[in-house]
């Protein structure tokens, strides 16, 4: 079980990882974040083990991480749209030749 400080450190680390992934996405680079779901699950379990007054203090950090994920999700969706548009354009050009 993690203590409050360890939880905050891990949540901040995940926020930093999302920031790196967002930055990489903007430069068309991949950043490995596949283990983040398991990390979040572990942190949430640790939060539920905290005394209620400590668990409540985790809310702002969790909300910040959620916001980071939501923004990253929007950026991924936009990038997918760009790639689909480029692929469609390339397919049309190939069909014309």
N, C-alpha and C positions, 0 to 999 in steps of 0.2 A: 504494500500500500504506500502510495506517495503522500508526502505531507503537502501543506498548502503552498509552500515556496517551490517545491519540485513541480507541482501542477502548473503554477504560473510560468515557471521556466519552460516547461514542455509546451504549454499553449503558445507562448511567445516564439518558441522555436518553430512551431508549425506555422504561425503567421509569417515568419521570415521565409520559410520554405515556399509558402504560397506567393509571397512577394517575388522570390527568385523565379518561380514558375511563370508568373505574370510577365516579368521582365523578359524571360526567355521566349515566351510566346510572341511578344512584340518584335523579337528579332528572328522569328521562325526557328527557334531552337527548342528541343524537347528537354524537359526537366523531369526526372523520375520522382513521382509522388505517390506511387502505388501503395506504400505502407502507411500512408497517413490515416486511412480509415481505421486501421487497427490501433494506431496511436490514439486517435480520438476516442475510440471505444474504451481503451484503457484509462484515459484521463477521466472520462465521464464516470466510469466505475469508481475511480479513486475519489472523485468529487462527492459521490453519494455516500462514501464512507466517512467524509469529514463531518465534524459537528455542524449543525445547521447554520450557526452564525458565520463559520468559515466558508461553508458552501455558498451562501448568499453572496459573499465577496467575489466569487468566481464569475458571477453573471456578466459584469462589464467585459471581462476578458473573453468569455465565450461569445458574447454578442459581436465583439470586434472580429473574432475568428470567423463567425458566420457571415459577417459583412464581407470579409476578404474572400471567402469562398463564393459568395454570390457574385461579386464583381469578376472574379476569375471565370466563373461559369459563363457569364455574359460575354467575356472576351473570347472564350473558347468557342462559343456558339457563333460569334462574329467571324472568327478565323475559319471555322468550318464553312460558313456561307461564302467567304472569299474563295476558299479552295474549290467549292462546288461551282462557283461562277467561272473561275479560271478553267476548270475541267470542261465545263460546258462550252466555253469559248474555244478551247483547243479542239474539242470534238467537232464543232461546227466548221472550224478552219480546215481540219483534216478531211471532212466530208466534201468541202468545196474544191479540194485539189484533186 
